[in-house]
């Protein structure tokens, strides 16, 4: 029971973190001299990857809760 609660907490924190990430700000700090179009393209790639990760997290959480 403790292990399952810890997994839920980890999934919850990862999901909240992914919701609050400032992707464009992060890209601009890493590459301050790139153009706006490059920032948008890189941001979209990162947001897409985060969306896939969130999907895996939510699917795992649902599976965990159904097996509880």
C-alpha positions in Angstrom: 0.0 0.0 0.0 2.8 2.4 0.8 4.6 1.7 -2.5 1.4 2.4 -4.5 0.9 5.7 -2.6 4.5 6.7 -3.4 4.0 5.9 -7.1 0.9 8.0 -7.1 2.8 10.9 -5.5 5.6 10.6 -8.0 3.2 10.5 -11.0 1.3 13.5 -9.5 4.5 15.6 -9.1 5.8 14.7 -12.6 2.4 15.6 -14.1 2.3 18.9 -12.3 5.8 19.7 -13.3 5.1 19.0 -16.9 2.1 21.4 -16.8 4.1 24.3 -15.4 7.3 24.1 -17.6 8.1 27.3 -19.5 9.4 25.6 -22.6 10.0 28.8 -24.7 11.8 30.5 -21.8 14.0 27.5 -21.3 14.9 27.5 -25.1 15.6 31.2 -25.0 18.0 30.8 -22.0 19.8 27.9 -23.8 20.0 29.6 -27.2 19.5 33.4 -26.7 20.5 34.3 -30.3 18.1 32.0 -32.2 15.2 33.3 -34.2 11.6 33.1 -33.1 10.7 30.4 -35.6 13.4 28.1 -34.3 12.2 28.7 -30.7 8.7 27.8 -31.8 9.7 24.7 -33.6 11.9 23.4 -30.8 9.2 24.3 -28.2 6.6 22.3 -30.2 8.9 19.3 -30.3 9.5 19.5 -26.6 5.8 20.0 -25.8 4.9 17.0 -28.0 7.4 14.9 -26.1 6.0 16.1 -22.8 2.5 15.3 -24.0 3.5 11.7 -24.8 5.2 11.4 -21.4 2.1 12.7 -19.7 0.0 10.2 -21.6 2.2 7.4 -20.3 2.1 8.7 -16.8 -1.7 9.0 -16.9 -2.1 5.5 -18.4 0.2 4.1 -15.7 -1.8 5.9 -13.0 -5.1 4.6 -14.3 -3.7 1.1 -14.4 -2.3 1.4 -10.9 -5.6 2.6 -9.6 -7.6 -0.1 -11.4 -5.2 -2.7 -9.9 -5.5 -1.2 -6.4 
